[in-house]
């Protein structure tokens, strides 16, 4: 075997060995493939981009609600607002047709099976924690319903025509889901001139009243 001592000196030998390995094995692959991370942005089509697919009655009814008021600059569908994406997040990746069959990443979801409670609250309070026209800022953190399990959609239905909580029967039915026993045993204030059966829960109970300050 040829003596490589002279060649190795000064590092020359290692360079020659490296060249030989390269010729035999080819270039060494990268340890990890580089991936391009695409950031979602608001779609150019606005609500029309969403309603092309989500055109069922439950979705379209949003146009009959306060959130769908196209004349109110504070509403999600108002001038210069993002429509559906104002609540559900930027949807460019969701509607993209060029994702190679990778599917549609979910946007923000609300309700019992939706996103984590803090994320749902942040989406709603991003607007409702500040005054909007005639509507005062609404505080939730620190209220009786701030239990760590409840979200705004626990009580409020956004995709519904009208405000279900302003109707007395509907409001009491909604509150009864958690407070049936309290409602059934509630003092009726007989003999005090109070028309109890005409009252709503909210007439006396402010569900957003703060009980503690953060």
C-alpha positions as a LaTeX table, in Angstrom:
\begin{tabular}{lrrr}
\hline
Residue & $x$ (\AA) & $y$ (\AA) & $z$ (\AA) \\
\hline
Unk1 & 0.00 & 0.00 & 0.00 \\
Unk2 & 1.35 & 3.41 & $-0.98$ \\
Unk3 & 2.65 & 5.53 & 1.86 \\
Unk4 & 0.27 & 8.51 & 2.23 \\
Unk5 & 2.25 & 10.27 & 4.94 \\
Unk6 & 3.60 & 12.94 & 2.65 \\
Unk7 & 0.24 & 13.62 & 1.07 \\
Unk8 & $-1.65$ & 13.85 & 4.32 \\
Unk9 & 0.73 & 16.47 & 5.70 \\
Unk10 & $-0.71$ & 19.96 & 5.56 \\
Unk11 & $-4.24$ & 18.65 & 5.14 \\
Unk12 & $-3.80$ & 17.86 & 1.44 \\
Unk13 & $-4.54$ & 14.21 & 2.02 \\
Unk14 & $-7.87$ & 14.93 & 3.71 \\
Unk15 & $-8.91$ & 17.08 & 0.80 \\
Unk16 & $-8.04$ & 14.30 & $-1.64$ \\
Unk17 & $-9.96$ & 11.78 & 0.44 \\
Unk18 & $-12.96$ & 14.10 & 0.52 \\
Unk19 & $-12.89$ & 14.46 & $-3.26$ \\
Unk20 & $-12.73$ & 10.70 & $-3.64$ \\
Unk21 & $-15.76$ & 10.23 & $-1.35$ \\
Unk22 & $-17.67$ & 12.88 & $-3.32$ \\
Unk23 & $-16.92$ & 11.13 & $-6.64$ \\
Unk24 & $-17.95$ & 7.74 & $-5.27$ \\
Unk25 & $-21.06$ & 8.73 & $-3.29$ \\
Unk26 & $-22.17$ & 11.97 & $-4.86$ \\
Unk27 & $-23.18$ & 15.09 & $-2.90$ \\
Unk28 & $-24.27$ & 14.48 & 0.70 \\
Unk29 & $-28.01$ & 15.27 & 1.08 \\
Unk30 & $-29.08$ & 18.02 & 3.47 \\
Unk31 & $-29.87$ & 16.83 & 6.97 \\
Unk32 & $-33.36$ & 18.34 & 6.78 \\
Unk33 & $-35.30$ & 19.47 & 3.76 \\
Unk34 & $-35.96$ & 23.16 & 3.71 \\
Unk35 & $-39.64$ & 24.06 & 3.71 \\
Unk36 & $-41.37$ & 27.28 & 2.81 \\
Unk37 & $-43.79$ & 28.51 & 5.45 \\
Unk38 & $-46.69$ & 30.41 & 3.94 \\
Unk39 & $-48.45$ & 32.94 & 6.13 \\
Unk40 & $-52.20$ & 33.26 & 5.70 \\
Unk41 & $-53.57$ & 36.66 & 4.73 \\
Unk42 & $-57.02$ & 38.09 & 4.15 \\
Unk43 & $-58.51$ & 36.98 & 0.85 \\
Unk44 & $-58.95$ & 39.43 & $-1.98$ \\
Unk45 & $-62.55$ & 38.33 & $-2.49$ \\
Unk46 & $-63.71$ & 39.06 & 1.06 \\
Unk47 & $-67.00$ & 37.41 & 2.13 \\
Unk48 & $-67.69$ & 36.34 & $-1.48$ \\
Unk49 & $-64.66$ & 34.06 & $-1.32$ \\
Unk50 & $-66.16$ & 32.34 & 1.73 \\
Unk51 & $-69.76$ & 32.19 & 0.54 \\
Unk52 & $-68.82$ & 30.45 & $-2.70$ \\
Unk53 & $-68.54$ & 27.27 & $-0.62$ \\
Unk54 & $-70.25$ & 28.13 & 2.67 \\
Unk55 & $-73.56$ & 29.12 & 1.10 \\
Unk56 & $-75.95$ & 27.21 & 3.37 \\
Unk57 & $-78.72$ & 28.99 & 5.23 \\
Unk58 & $-76.81$ & 28.83 & 8.52 \\
Unk59 & $-73.94$ & 30.78 & 6.96 \\
Unk60 & $-75.86$ & 33.23 & 4.77 \\
Unk61 & $-78.07$ & 34.27 & 7.71 \\
Unk62 & $-75.08$ & 36.28 & 8.97 \\
Unk63 & $-76.14$ & 38.96 & 6.48 \\
Unk64 & $-79.32$ & 39.48 & 8.54 \\
Unk65 & $-77.44$ & 40.03 & 11.80 \\
Unk66 & $-75.68$ & 42.95 & 13.45 \\
Unk67 & $-72.35$ & 41.42 & 12.42 \\
Unk68 & $-73.48$ & 41.41 & 8.79 \\
Unk69 & $-74.55$ & 45.06 & 8.73 \\
Unk70 & $-72.72$ & 46.46 & 5.72 \\
Unk71 & $-73.49$ & 50.07 & 6.70 \\
Unk72 & $-71.93$ & 49.89 & 10.18 \\
Unk73 & $-68.20$ & 50.59 & 10.07 \\
Unk74 & $-67.77$ & 48.69 & 13.36 \\
Unk75 & $-69.42$ & 45.50 & 12.07 \\
Unk76 & $-67.33$ & 42.70 & 10.53 \\
Unk77 & $-69.16$ & 43.18 & 7.22 \\
Unk78 & $-68.98$ & 46.98 & 7.41 \\
Unk79 & $-66.93$ & 49.24 & 5.13 \\
Unk80 & $-63.21$ & 48.35 & 5.04 \\
Unk81 & $-63.74$ & 45.36 & 7.34 \\
Unk82 & $-62.78$ & 41.74 & 6.67 \\
Unk83 & $-66.22$ & 40.08 & 6.70 \\
Unk84 & $-66.16$ & 36.43 & 7.76 \\
Unk85 & $-62.40$ & 36.61 & 8.26 \\
Unk86 & $-62.78$ & 39.37 & 10.87 \\
Unk87 & $-63.88$ & 36.63 & 13.30 \\
Unk88 & $-62.57$ & 33.44 & 11.71 \\
Unk89 & $-59.11$ & 34.72 & 10.76 \\
Unk90 & $-57.25$ & 35.23 & 7.46 \\
Unk91 & $-58.43$ & 32.63 & 4.97 \\
Unk92 & $-56.07$ & 32.79 & 2.00 \\
Unk93 & $-54.61$ & 29.33 & 2.66 \\
Unk94 & $-58.06$ & 27.95 & 3.42 \\
Unk95 & $-59.44$ & 28.87 & $-0.01$ \\
Unk96 & $-56.27$ & 28.30 & $-2.02$ \\
Unk97 & $-56.58$ & 25.88 & $-4.94$ \\
Unk98 & $-52.82$ & 25.44 & $-5.26$ \\
Unk99 & $-51.95$ & 23.46 & $-2.16$ \\
Unk100 & $-51.37$ & 20.12 & $-3.88$ \\
Unk101 & $-54.20$ & 18.27 & $-2.17$ \\
Unk102 & $-52.99$ & 19.23 & 1.29 \\
Unk103 & $-56.55$ & 20.09 & 2.31 \\
Unk104 & $-58.04$ & 23.20 & 3.83 \\
Unk105 & $-56.49$ & 24.27 & 7.15 \\
Unk106 & $-59.24$ & 25.07 & 9.66 \\
Unk107 & $-59.95$ & 28.66 & 10.56 \\
Unk108 & $-61.06$ & 29.87 & 13.99 \\
Unk109 & $-63.92$ & 27.74 & 15.30 \\
Unk110 & $-66.36$ & 28.69 & 18.01 \\
Unk111 & $-68.53$ & 26.76 & 20.45 \\
Unk112 & $-68.14$ & 23.68 & 22.60 \\
Unk113 & $-65.97$ & 21.84 & 20.05 \\
Unk114 & $-64.15$ & 24.95 & 18.86 \\
Unk115 & $-60.77$ & 26.47 & 19.55 \\
Unk116 & $-59.35$ & 26.78 & 23.09 \\
Unk117 & $-61.39$ & 29.10 & 25.32 \\
Unk118 & $-58.74$ & 31.87 & 25.48 \\
Unk119 & $-58.55$ & 31.98 & 21.68 \\
Unk120 & $-62.32$ & 32.21 & 21.30 \\
Unk121 & $-62.56$ & 34.99 & 23.88 \\
Unk122 & $-59.70$ & 36.90 & 22.26 \\
Unk123 & $-61.49$ & 36.81 & 18.92 \\
Unk124 & $-64.68$ & 38.32 & 20.35 \\
Unk125 & $-63.10$ & 40.72 & 22.81 \\
Unk126 & $-60.79$ & 42.01 & 20.11 \\
Unk127 & $-63.77$ & 44.15 & 19.10 \\
Unk128 & $-66.22$ & 44.03 & 21.99 \\
Unk129 & $-63.76$ & 45.04 & 24.70 \\
Unk130 & $-63.72$ & 48.52 & 23.22 \\
Unk131 & $-66.52$ & 51.02 & 22.65 \\
Unk132 & $-68.06$ & 50.82 & 19.19 \\
Unk133 & $-70.37$ & 53.67 & 18.34 \\
Unk134 & $-73.41$ & 53.48 & 20.65 \\
Unk135 & $-72.21$ & 50.20 & 22.16 \\
Unk136 & $-70.05$ & 50.59 & 25.29 \\
Unk137 & $-67.00$ & 48.44 & 25.90 \\
Unk138 & $-67.98$ & 45.01 & 27.21 \\
Unk139 & $-65.90$ & 43.49 & 29.97 \\
Unk140 & $-65.80$ & 39.75 & 30.45 \\
Unk141 & $-62.52$ & 38.91 & 32.16 \\
Unk142 & $-63.27$ & 38.80 & 35.86 \\
Unk143 & $-67.04$ & 38.43 & 35.46 \\
Unk144 & $-69.21$ & 35.68 & 36.93 \\
Unk145 & $-69.14$ & 33.80 & 33.65 \\
Unk146 & $-65.36$ & 33.99 & 33.35 \\
Unk147 & $-64.93$ & 30.44 & 34.60 \\
Unk148 & $-62.24$ & 29.23 & 32.24 \\
Unk149 & $-64.78$ & 27.01 & 30.48 \\
Unk150 & $-67.31$ & 29.45 & 29.07 \\
Unk151 & $-66.96$ & 31.47 & 25.89 \\
Unk152 & $-69.17$ & 34.18 & 24.41 \\
Unk153 & $-70.79$ & 31.59 & 22.14 \\
Unk154 & $-71.85$ & 29.60 & 25.21 \\
Unk155 & $-74.70$ & 32.11 & 25.47 \\
Unk156 & $-74.63$ & 34.11 & 22.24 \\
Unk157 & $-75.54$ & 32.76 & 18.80 \\
Unk158 & $-73.95$ & 34.85 & 16.08 \\
Unk159 & $-75.30$ & 33.00 & 13.06 \\
Unk160 & $-78.95$ & 33.66 & 13.86 \\
Unk161 & $-81.37$ & 36.31 & 12.70 \\
Unk162 & $-82.03$ & 38.80 & 15.47 \\
Unk163 & $-80.69$ & 38.74 & 19.02 \\
Unk164 & $-82.09$ & 35.64 & 20.67 \\
Unk165 & $-81.21$ & 36.95 & 24.12 \\
Unk166 & $-83.47$ & 40.01 & 23.86 \\
Unk167 & $-86.60$ & 37.85 & 23.70 \\
Unk168 & $-87.78$ & 37.00 & 27.21 \\
Unk169 & $-88.70$ & 33.37 & 26.61 \\
Unk170 & $-85.60$ & 32.66 & 24.58 \\
Unk171 & $-83.37$ & 34.37 & 27.14 \\
Unk172 & $-84.81$ & 32.40 & 30.06 \\
Unk173 & $-84.53$ & 29.18 & 28.07 \\
Unk174 & $-80.90$ & 29.98 & 27.37 \\
Unk175 & $-80.12$ & 30.77 & 31.01 \\
Unk176 & $-81.99$ & 27.64 & 32.12 \\
Unk177 & $-79.42$ & 25.43 & 30.47 \\
Unk178 & $-77.16$ & 26.16 & 33.44 \\
Unk179 & $-79.44$ & 27.84 & 35.97 \\
Unk180 & $-82.66$ & 25.83 & 35.81 \\
Unk181 & $-82.70$ & 25.11 & 39.55 \\
Unk182 & $-82.07$ & 28.76 & 40.48 \\
Unk183 & $-84.80$ & 29.96 & 38.13 \\
Unk184 & $-87.31$ & 27.42 & 39.41 \\
Unk185 & $-86.72$ & 28.33 & 43.05 \\
Unk186 & $-86.31$ & 32.09 & 42.48 \\
Unk187 & $-88.15$ & 34.43 & 44.85 \\
Unk188 & $-91.20$ & 35.80 & 43.00 \\
Unk189 & $-91.48$ & 38.87 & 45.28 \\
Unk190 & $-95.21$ & 38.33 & 45.79 \\
Unk191 & $-96.90$ & 41.24 & 47.52 \\
Unk192 & $-94.25$ & 43.75 & 46.47 \\
Unk193 & $-95.93$ & 44.89 & 43.27 \\
Unk194 & $-93.28$ & 43.32 & 41.04 \\
Unk195 & $-94.56$ & 41.67 & 37.84 \\
Unk196 & $-92.08$ & 38.83 & 38.02 \\
Unk197 & $-93.40$ & 36.93 & 35.00 \\
Unk198 & $-92.72$ & 39.92 & 32.77 \\
Unk199 & $-89.07$ & 40.25 & 33.75 \\
Unk200 & $-86.08$ & 38.79 & 31.99 \\
Unk201 & $-83.02$ & 37.50 & 33.81 \\
Unk202 & $-81.02$ & 40.45 & 32.50 \\
Unk203 & $-83.47$ & 42.98 & 33.92 \\
Unk204 & $-81.88$ & 42.32 & 37.31 \\
Unk205 & $-78.72$ & 40.33 & 36.63 \\
Unk206 & $-75.83$ & 41.87 & 34.71 \\
Unk207 & $-74.00$ & 38.83 & 33.41 \\
Unk208 & $-70.99$ & 40.93 & 32.41 \\
Unk209 & $-70.63$ & 42.58 & 35.80 \\
Unk210 & $-67.06$ & 42.36 & 37.03 \\
Unk211 & $-66.55$ & 40.46 & 40.26 \\
Unk212 & $-62.76$ & 40.89 & 40.42 \\
Unk213 & $-60.12$ & 42.98 & 38.77 \\
Unk214 & $-57.12$ & 41.42 & 37.08 \\
\hline
\end{tabular}
